[in-house]
Amino acid sequence: MRSSFTSESCKESQLNSLNPQSWLQVERGKLSKLSFQSSTSPTSSSPSIESFIKVPEPPVQPFFKPGDYVEVLAQIHEELESCSPQERSNLYLFQYQLFKGLGEAKLMRRSLRSAWLKGSTVHEKLVFGAWLKFERQGEELISDLLVTCGKCAQESGPIDVSSDLDIDTSSSSRETASMMNGSHILRSVSFKIGDEKIVCDRQKIASLSAPFHAMLNGCFSESLCEHIDLSENNISPLGFRAISEFSITGSLNEESPNVLLEMLIFANKFCCERLKDACDRKLASLVSSRDDAVELMECALEENSPVLAASCLQVFLQDLPDCLNDDRVVEIFSHANKQEKMIMVGPASFSLYCLLSEVAMNLDPQSDKTACFLDQLVGSAETNRQKLLAFHQLGCVRLLRKEYDEAERLFKAALDAGHIYSVSGLARLGRIRGHRLWAFDKLSSVISSGTPLGWMYLERSLCCEGDKRWEDLEKATELDPTLTYPYMYRAAALMRRQNVQAALAEINRILGFKLALECLELRFCFYLALENYQAAICDVQAILTLSPDYRMFEGRVAASQLRTLVREHVENWTTADCWLQLYDRWSSVDDTGSLSVIYQMLESDAAKGVLYFRQSLLLLRLNCPEAAMRSLQLARQHASTEHERLVYEGWILYDTGHCNEGLQKAEESINIKKSFEAFFLKAYALADSSLDPSCSSTVISLLEEALKCPSDRLRKGQALNNLGSVYVDCGKLDLAADCYINALKIMHTRAHQGLARVHFLRNEKTAAYEEMTKLIEKAQNNASAYEKRSEYCDRELTKADLEMVTRLDPLRVYPYRYRAAVLMDSHKEKEAIAELSRAIVFKADLHLLHLRAAFHEHTGDVLAALRDCRAALSVDPNHREMLELHNRVNSHEP
């Protein structure tokens, strides 16, 4: 979720622990001195430090978190193989919710797109198309750039509802036609509307509906009348003339919306289905604004006009999230009953309220509209899966709103439906009500009754104090090292004990592989307490790079304001100082430090396009793709020349999977002016897009051209490094070594890795090991260096290096795979599978699942192998080797 889901259960105690005087000083634009004060107790700390390093409890997340996500992914995949087309979108929606709970943003987006592609109704297409649009906020530029390359990017835009939504009116037409057979009454009839008389063809009007047929041809007195008064039926003469014309031609002329509304209401009253459908579609085609949609939606729901309702709905959804700030729109969605929801969105009610609830939670999870939408979600849930998700999400919101009785009922319902994670909500409620022991026992029961997960120990730790809490948090980290709270708690506890180095080492453990804003904020607070303002400003500038609007101290102070205050305590750098600092940090592979320097440089008069581009490169290395894309767009916005702008546009397209279009932009830039970045982009995109080995010579010539153009040492080093890699692939080891050595001369530290590869290919394994050791010694972020060095040593040293990799970055999957393969070679099948399982539990990785499936197949456990195959294909449905293994295992299924 884009907004933070704040934990309410501990908020009041946190507020009370803050030093009010220090807050007043912050608000007045001053920073108090935060030095350690002497104390008779070695474990006590000053009140000012205590207030700055309070770690809030993690919130109960409103996500679907099953006990065994692999099993659920496999079930969904199996159902997708055999389900009806009408069920596919709902299955992909549930797959999306599961990936959301795992934090897999790319897989979430892919599941949403699959739900849209496989939508069997216009309503599903409408909802999931709008959801994709909402998820792509800020990416409109990409579509525009694709258009400039001659490629249409409109894949999930608005639908022509009036044409695409089918409503069956044929049965009423057949019924009326059958009643017309044998009719031989008066030929014409005159209808009085107010003071006007409108002469109509009696049989044409009778053909509009069964009621009209009965009136004009049946046993009613009107069947013998030549003049009939319809003045009391809210139809104008103009409207009835249009109806008469429709009865003859079967089509509508151009009428005003007000006349069409009259006709629609009249048609509904007299069951004129063909007329009603025509008016419904015509009005639907005229909806163009939110005001139109609000006005017409009311009529559509009253008159049971599904095409008009869907058209109004589309206008609302295409305007997310802004339309949810309109009380009129919120009122429509919040109070729609079951019948109105069927008119508005057909059978896609659950999908609609999933979308609305998610948008509302992003805006304000405690708002009334969020609670109303989630109430509607609960009411729309039909399957067990839908119910457990809806119950849990509404329970989380009720907990935030301190509606504890209702929250407890919902969490119990979710737990009873099979959502094990909802026990965390019940445990929080138990603690709030003073039943800490009950909460502890409840969580202990869950831990002992199945496969324990990291969040279970984290939740139980909140019921404990002292050593027991520490022990549970250590276990939580062992089972799921991606959980941030355990590191933050331990670091804060160590800081309170004045064990500064251990506290910093603990928070740096997670920041080494997960650049979490809350962890950067805590380290910033540590540095403030230590009065290390240079380090503090480095962290706050990194925070602002990742999230320019970030607010610290539970949202009460803007990070930008704190930066301004801290800035007064650090030395101002000149432009030259900044470049020296950037070279130093870049060469020591200090990516967070480099981000901070670039942030500071952007305040100067330096060329901002180049700096934003550098920023985007760092953010990609730090696995922050959304922030990287934002920086790339800012680089384009601040480009000083057209050829520079084209380069940034090329990278935007390349990074979003449009490699050929990125290549096209590079060529356009080169045609205007030869530059380092244009040649570099073209070489990079060409190497990635071409499968022809002969293109290596073209890539080499492009990189050589790039090196002839002016640029700074940072980029020249990268080009030399890339050129060396191409030479290695071509077997030109001497030329590759020259490139790497030249890159090292200008402080491109990562070139050690390339040079090590050259040594290894020359059968100089010891030299390769030593080369990687140099990189490890220089690089601040060196998990990848340890992983690479492990390839150049004997098994025991390899195992040691890979253990180090897992300690530094537990998200890197190669070490688990290597250790599992070694165990398998030693015929320790159970241990090998367990090694893979300990990583799979917190990382949905194709390669881990693939290897575990192969191990299960080897041991003859066909069902387990099939489960892992299906889960892996949920991660990548087109992986060739995985498909082959799946087909092979599937043929052996009992």
N, C-alpha and C positions, 0 to 999 in steps of 0.2 A: 504494500500500500504506500501511496505517496505521503500520507500524513502519519504522524506518530500516533500509536494507539496507547495512550498514557495509562499507567496503572493507577487506579484511584485508591486501592486498598491501603497504600502507605503514604498518600500525598500529605495528609495533615501532619504526620510526624516529621516528614521531611521539611515542611514549611517551618515548623516550630524549631528545628535544629539550626536553621540559618541565622546568622548574626544580623539583626536588623540594621545595626549601625553601618556595617560594611555595605549593605544594600543601598542605604541612603547615600553613601559616598560614591557608589557606582552611578547612581542616578544623577548625582550632581557633577559627574564627570571627573571624579577623582578615584584613585586607587589607594586603598589603605596598605600599610606595610604588613606583610604576611609572614614575618619571620617566626621561626620556632621559638617557643618560650620554654624556659627551663621548668622542670617539674620534678617533684620528688618521686613520682612513679615512672618507671621506664616505659610503661605502655600508654601513658596519657599523652595528649597533644593539646595544642592551644585551641580555644574556641574558634578562632578565625580559620585555622586549617580544617577543623571539623566541618565548618559550614561549607567550605569549598569542595570537599571531597565526599560529600554524601552521595551514595550510589542508589538511585531509585530501583525498586523492584521491577523486574520485567513485566510487561502486561500479559494478560491471557490473550493470545492472538486469535482473531476471528477467522481462523483458517481450518481447513480440513486436514487433520493429521492422524492417519490411521496407525494402528500398531505395527503393521507390516505393509509399507507402501508398495513393495515389489509385488506382493500378492494381489493388491487391489489393481495395480497397473496391468497385471497379467489378466485379471478378470475382465477388465474393460476391453483389452485387446481381443480376448476370446469372444466377448459379446459383439464387438464390432465386426467380427468375421462372419457372424450368422444372423445379425439382427435385421429387422425391416428398415427400409430407408427412413421411415418416420421416427425411428429411435436414435439415429446416428448423432444428430446435433446434441441431444441431451447427454449422450455418452461422452462426446468430446468436451462438453461443458464441465462434466464431472472430472474428466482428465485435466482440464485447465485448473480446476480448484485444487486438485492434488498437487500439480506442479507448483501452484502458488504457495502451498504449504511448505514445499521443499525449497522455495526461493529461486526457482529455475525460470528466469524471465523469458529467455528465448523459447523454451519449450511451452511456456504459457501462451506466448504469442502464436506459436504454431498450432496449438490446440484450438485457440479461438478461430484462427483462419480455417482450420478443418471444419469446425462447427458451421462457419459461414458457407464454405464450399458445399458441404453436405446437407445444408438446410433443405428440407423437403417442402416448405411452405414459404410464401411471401413474408409472412410474419417472422419466421426464423431468420430469413435473409435480412430483413429489416433490422431486427434486434442485434444480430451478430455483426452486421455491417457497421452499425452505429458504434458498437463496442470496439471494433477494430479502429474506427476513426478516433474514438476517445483515447485508446491506447497509443495512437500515433500523434498525439498532440505535440506540436513543435516540429513535426517531420513534413509539413506541407511543402517545404522547399524542395524536398527530394522529388516529389511528383512534378513540380515545376521544372526541375532540371532534366528529368527524364523526357518531358515534352520537348525541351530544346534539343534533345538528341534524337527526336523523331520516334520516341517510344511512348505509348499510352500507358499511364500508370493508374488509371481509374479502375481499380479492381473491386472496390467495396463501397462505391458511391451510392447516391440516392437511387431508389427504385421507382419506376413509373407504376405506381400502385394502381392507378385507374385502368391501366392496360393489363397488368400482370396478375391481379388478384381475381381468381375465378369464383363467381357465385352462381350456383345452379338455379336458374329460373325456368328451366324447360318443362318441369312437371306442371307448374301452374298454367303455362301456355297451352300444354296438351289438354289439360282439364277444361280450360275455357273453350278451346277449339271444338272439343267433343260435344260440349253443351250447345255450341252454335249450330251443329248439324240439324237440319230440319226446321230451323227457325224461319218463320214467315210472318213477322209482325210488321208494324208501321216502319217505314223506311228512315224517317228522320225524327229528331227530337230537339226541342228547344229548352236550354237550361237558363234559368234566370239567376244572375249574380248581381245583387243590388238592383240597380235600375237598368241593367243591360241584359239583353237576351242573346244567347250564343247558340246558333243552330248547328247541330252535330249529326253525323251519321250514327243512327241508333245502334246498328250492329257493330260498328267500329268501337264505339264507347263500351258496348256490352262485352266486346272481346278483351277489354283491359283486365277484367277480373271476374271471379265468380259472383261477388256481391253485385256488381253492376249488371251482370247477365241476369241474375235473379230479379233485380229491380226493373229492368227494361223488358225482359222476355218471360218473366215468371208469373207467379200468381199475385204479385203485389199490384196495388192500384195504379202505380206509375207505369206499368206495362201498357196501360190503355190511354195514358196521357200523352199529349203532344207537347205540353209545357210542364217543366219540373223546376221547383225552386230549390237551389243549392246555396242560398245566401248565408246560411248559418254554418257553413263548413270551412270558414277561414281560407277561402280561395278568392283571389281577385279575378276580375274579368280577363286581365292580361294572362294570368296564370292558367285559367281554364281554356282560353283560346290555344295556348301552347299545348295543353293536354289533348285537346281535340286534334290539333295538328299531328301530335305524336301518334294518336290512335290510327291516323290514316297512313303516315309515312314510316312509323316505327323508329324515328330518330328525332333528336332534339335540335331546334334551331339555337342560335346564339341568344341566350337569355341572361338577364342579370342574376347575380347570386341570390338576391332576395326573392325573385320569382322562382328560381330553382328550389329554394328552401320551401316556399309555399307548395310547390308541386310535390316535393319529396314527402312533406307531412300529409298532404292529401292522398298521395299514392299509398302511403303506409296505412292510413285510416281505412281506405277502401280496398286494401290488399291487391293493388295493381303492381305485381312484382316486376314486370318488365319495365314499366315506367319508373318505379322506385329505383331499380338497378341503374337505369340510364341517368336519373338525377343524381344518384349516389356517385357514379363515376364522374359525371360532369363537375359536380361540386369538388370532388377529390382533386381533380386536375387544376382547380383554381386556388387551392391552399398554397400560399407563398410566404406567409410570415407567421410569427408566433401569435400575434393578435388574431389573425385569421383562424389559426388552429385552435386557440382557446375558445373562440366564439362558436366555431363549427363542431368541435368535439362534443359539446353539450347536446347539440341537436343530433349528432350521429348516434350518441348513446341512447337518447330518448326514442329515436325513430328506428333503432336497430339497423344502422347503416354501416356495415363493416368496411366498405371501401373508403368512405369518407373518414371513418375513425382511424383506419390504418394510415391514411395520408396525413392526418393531423398528428398521429403518433410519430411518424417519420420526421416531421418538422421539429417536434420536441427533441427527439433523440439525436438528430443531427446537430442540435444546438447544445449538447452536453459539454461541460457541466453548467454553463451559464443559465440554462432554462430552469435549473433547480433553485435559482435565486428568485424566481417568479412565484409568488404565493398561489397564483391562479393555476399554474401547472402542477405544483405540489398538491394542491387540493384535488385535482382530477385524479392523480395517481394514488393519493392516500386513501380516498374514499370510494374508489371503484368497487362495486360488488361483483359477485361471481359472474353474473350475466353480462355486466358491463365490460369486465375483463375479457370475456369470450368475444364480445363484439369488437373490442379494441385490438386485441392481439391474438385472437384465436387460441390454439392450444399451447402457445409459447409464453404463457403467463409467468411460469417459474423463471424462464430465461430473462424475461423483461425485468422482473423484480430483483434478480441476481445483479443485473447491470445497474439498476437504479440504486440498489443498496450499496454497491461498491463505490459508485460515484459519491453518494451522500456520505459514506464513511470517510472518504478522502477529504471531503469538505469539512465535516465536523461529526465525529463518531457519536457525540453526545446529544446531537440535535433531535428535535421532535420528528423532523422529516425522516431521519435515519431510522428511528424506532418505528415510524409508520410504515416505511417501505419494507422493513424486515418483518413486521406483522403481516403485511401482504404476502411476503415470501413464504412465511409459515403457512398461510392460508392457501397458497398455490401449490404447496408441496404435495405430491401424490405418492412417489416411491419412497422406500425406506432411506435411500441415499439422500434424496432431496430433503427429507424431514430432518435427518441428523445434522446436515449442513445448516439448514434454516434455524433449527433450535439452538445450535451452538452459537451462530453469529448473533442472533437476537439476545442470547444469554450474555454474551460479551458486552453488548451495548447496555443492557439492563444493569450489569455490574458497574459499568462506568457511571451510569446515572444514579447509582446507589439505590436502585429498586431491587433490593436483595431477595425478597420473597419470590418475585417473579423470575429473577435470574436463577435462583435455585431450582425452581420448577422446570425451567428450560434446559439447564445443564443436566438435570436428572433425565429428562426426556431424550436428550441427545445421547447420553451415556447408555440408556436403555436401548436406543436404536443402534448402538454399536460403535459410537464415537468415543474411543478410550481417552482422547485428549481432554474431553469435557470434564474429566475428574479434576483437572487443574482448577477449573472454575469453582467446583464444589469445595475443594480444599481452601481456596482463597476465602470463600464465604464462611467456611468453618473458622478460619483464623480471625476474620473480622468480627465474628460473634463470640470470640473468646474460646472456641473449642479447638485449641491448637493440637492437643493430643489426638482428638478424633481425626483431624486432618492428616496428622502424621501416620496414624494407623491406616487410614483410607489409602494413602499413597503407598505405604509399605505393602498393603495387600495387592495393589496393582503391580508393583515391582516383582513380587514373588509369584504372581499367577501367570506370568508369561515372559516374553523376551524383554528385559529392561531396556529403556531408552534414556538418552541423556536428559531430556526434559523432565522425566519422572524424578530423577535425583535432584535436579535443580528445584523443582517444586517442593520436594520434601525438605530440602535444605532451608527453605523459608520458614519451616515449622520448628527449626532447631536453633541453637546458639552454640558459640564456641567451637570446640574441636569437632563436634558432630556435624555442624554446618560445613566446616572446612572439608571434612571427609566426604560428605555428599557432593560438594561442588567439585572436588577432585575427580570423583567418579563420573560426574556429569561431563566434565571435560574429556575424560578418557573415552567415554562412549560417543560423545558428539563435540569435537573440538571447535565447531563453528559457533557454539553458543557464547555470546559476548559477556553475559552477566557474571559467570564464574571468574573470569579474568579480572573484571572490574572490581568485584567484591574483594578478591584476594589482594589486588594492588592497593585498594583503598585501605584495607586492614593493615597491610604492611606499612603504608605511609603514616597511618595513625601511630604506629609503633616506632616511627622515625627511622624505619629501615628503608632509606631512600633508594638505594641502588636496587634492592630486591623489588621494591614497588615499581620502579621504572622498567626493570627487566620483565616483570609479569605483564604489564600493559603492552610492552613492546612485543611480547610473544604473539599476541593476536594481531597487532598492527603490522606484523611482518608478513601476514598473508591475507588479512581482511581489513581493508581501510574503512572501518566503521566510524561514523561520525561521533557516536556517543563515546567511543574509546579515545578518539582524538581530543574530544572535549575534556575527558577526565585527565589525560596527560597534560593538556593545557593548564588545568587547575593545579596539577602537581608543580608545574614549572612556575606558576604564579606564587604558590606557597613557598617555593624555594627562591623566589625573586630572580629566577633565570629568565629574564624577559626576552632575550634573543631567541631562546628555544620556544618560549610561549608564543611569540609572534609568528614563528615558523608554523606552529600547529594551527593557530587561528587562521592564518592565510591559506593553509591547506584546506581547512574546513570551508572557507568562503569560496575557494575554487570549486570544491565539490558541490556546495549548496549555497549560492549567494545570499539567500534569504534565511539562512539557518539562525535559530534563536537558542541561546544557551541557558543554563540554570532553569530547566523545565519550562522553557519558552518565555521567560520573563525579560531576558536581555538579548538584544540583537548582537550576533557575533561581530558584526561590523562596528558596533559601538565599543565593544571590548577591545577590538583591534586598535581603534583610535586612542583609547586610553593607554594601552600597553605601548603603543608606538612612541609615546612621549618618553619612555624609559630606555629606548634603544638608539644606537647611533645611526644616523642617516647615511645611506650608501650613495655614492655617485653612480652614474651609469657604468663607468669603468669598473667600480667595485662590484656592481651587480653581475657584470659579465664574468669577472674573475671568480665570484662565488658560484655562478652557474657552471662554469667549466669544472670547478673543484668538485661540486656535488654530483654533476653528471658523470664525471670520471670515476667517482667512488660509488656509483650506482646507488645514490641516495635520491630516490625518485620523489619522496615526500618533500625533502629539502629543496629539490629542484623546482617543484611546484610553487613553493613559497617564494623563492627568488623571482620566478617569472611573474607571480602575482604582484610583487613589489615593482618590478620593471614596467608593468602595464600602467603604473601611475605616472611614468615619465613621458617624455615626448618621443620615445623610441617608436619605431614602426610597429604598430600593434598587430597587424595581420600576421607577421612572422612570429611574434611572441605567442599569440593565441594558437598558432599551428604547433609550435613546440609544446605548448600546454596540452594540446590534444594527444600528441604522441606519448607523453608521460602518462596521461590518464588511461590510455589504452593499455600501456604496460602494467598499470595498477588495477586492471580489470574493472574500469569504471566507464563502460561504453556510452551511457547516456550523457555523462558529463563531457566525455571526449567529443561526442557529436555536437553538443552545445558550443564547445570551444572552436570546433571546425567551422561552424556556422558564423561564429563571431569573427574568425579569421577571414572568411569570405566577405563579411560585412565591412571589415576594416582594411581590405586589400587596397593598396595604393595605386595599382595599375590593373588593366584588363587581363594581361597575361598571368599576373599573380592570382587574380580572382578565379580564372579558369583552372588553375592548379588546385586550389582549395575545393572547387566544385568537383573536380575529378576525384579527390580523396573522399569527399562526401559520398559520391556515387559508389566508389570502390568499397568503402567501409560498410555500405548497406547492401552489398551483394551484387551490384551492377558493374561488374568488372569491365565489360566491353565499352560501356558508356564512359567509365572513368578513363579508359585508354583514349577514347575519342576526345575528351576534354584536354588531355595531355597534348595530343597532336595539334589541337586548335591553339593551345598556348605556345607551342614551339613555332607554329607558323607565324605568330605575331613577334615572338622574341625567344631566342635560345636562352634557357636559364637552367641552373642546377636542378631546381625543384621539378621543372617540367620533364626534363630527361629522366630524373630519378623516378617520378611517378610512372612514366611510360615504361621504363625498365621493370619496375615492380609489378605493374598490372600485366605486362606481357608475359613475364615469367610465371605468373599465377594462372593466366587464362589459356596459354598454349600448351598442348600436350606433345607438340612436335619437338623432339630433342634438338633439331637444327636451330631452333630459335635462341639457343644459348649464345651463339655468336652475335646475334642481334642485341641481346641483353647486355653482353660484354661491351659492345661498341657504344650502346646508349649510356652505360655507366662511365665509360671513358670520356664520352662527351660531357657528361655531368661534371666530372672532376676537372674539366678544363674551364668551367664557368665559375664565376665568383661565388663564394659561400663561406660560412664560418667553419671552424674546425669540428664542431659537433656534428654537422651534417656531412662534412667531408669524411670524417671517420666512419660514419654509418655507410656511406657509399663504398669506401674501401673494403669494409667488412662484407658487404653484399657481393662486391666484385670477387673477393676471395672465395666466397661460398660457391659462386658460379664456376670459378676456375677449378675448385675441388671436384665439383660434379662432372667437369669435363676431363678430369684426370691430370690437370696441369698444376701439379703440386708446388713447383718452384715459384710460378707466378702467383699462386695463392699465398704462399708464405711471404712473398714480397708485399702483397697487399696488407696482410695482417700486421706485419712489422711496421709498415708505414702508418697504419691506423694507430698502433700503440704509441708511435712517436708523437702523435698529436692527442694522446691521452684518451683514446677510445678503448676503454678497459675491456669491454666485451670481446675484443679481438683476440684476447688470450684463448677463448674457447675455440675459435676457428684455427688458431695456430696449433693448439693441442690436437685438433683433428688431423691436421697435416702430419704432425709427428706420429700419430697413431697409424695413419695410412702408410707411413714410411717404416713401419714396424719399430718405431722408437717409443715403446709404451711408457718407459720411465720418464722420458722427456715430456710426453703428453700429460702424465700425472703431475709432474712438476709445474707445467704451464697452467693447469687448472688450479693448482694450489696457489699460484700467484693471483689468479682471479678471486679466489676465495678470500685471500688476505686483504685485497683491495676493496672488494664489493661489500657495501653495507647490506644489501639484499642478496643473499648468496645461496638460497636453497637450490636454485636451478644449477648453480656451479657445482655444488656437492653431487647433485644427481648426475651431471655430465662426467664428473671425475670418477664416479663409481664404475664407469665403463672401461677405465684405464688401469685397473688394479686387480689383485687376486680376490678370491671370494670373501675372505674375512674382512679385508679393507672395504670391499664393495658393500658388504652388509653394514659395516660401521657408517659409511657415508650415507647409505640410504636410510638408516635409522636417524641420522642427523637431518636428512631431508624431511622426514615425517615429523620430527620435532619442530623444525622451522616452518614448514608449510604442509600441514596434514591433508590439504586438498589435492596435492600432487599424487596422481594415481600410480605412476610407474613403480615406486618402491613397494607398494602392496602387491602388485602383479609379479614383481621379481621375487619377493619373498615367498609368495604362494607357489610360483613355479619351482623354486628350489625345494620347498616342502613336498611338492608333488613328485619331483624327481627322486626324493628320498622315500617315496611310498607312504607319506604321511598325509593321506587324502583328507581326513577330517580337519587336521590343522591347516592345510592349504585352503580349504573352503572357508574355514573360520577367519583366516587372514583377509580374504576378500570381503567376507561379510562385515567385518568391523569397519571397513570403509564404505561399503554399499549403504549401510544404515544411515549415513548422513550425506551421501553424494550419489545422485542418480547418474552413474557414468556408464556409457555403452560398453567400454572396454572391460570394465570390471564385471559387468553382468555377462558379457560374452564369455569371458574366461571361466567364470563360475558355472555357466551353463555347460561349457565343454567338460569341466571337471565332473559335474553331475552325470553327464552322459558317459564319461569314462568309468564312473563307479556303478553305472547301471540304474541310477535314480532318474528314470525317465520323466516322472511328473515334476520333479524339482528342476530338471533341465528345461522342460517345456515352459514352466513358470518363468524362469529367467530369460528364455528366448522371447517370450511374449512381452515381458517388461522392457527388454532391450529394444524391441521393435517399436514400443511406444515412445522410446527416446529418439530413435532414428528408424522410421519405417522403411527406408530404402537401402539400408546397409547390406551389401551383397553377401558378405560372409555370414552375417547374422541370419539372413533369409535362408541361406543354404543349410545352416545348422538347424534352424527351426523346421525346415521341411524334412530334414533327416530324422530329427527327434520325433516330429509329429507322426511320422510313418511307423514309429515303434510304440506309440501310445497304446496302452491296453484298452 
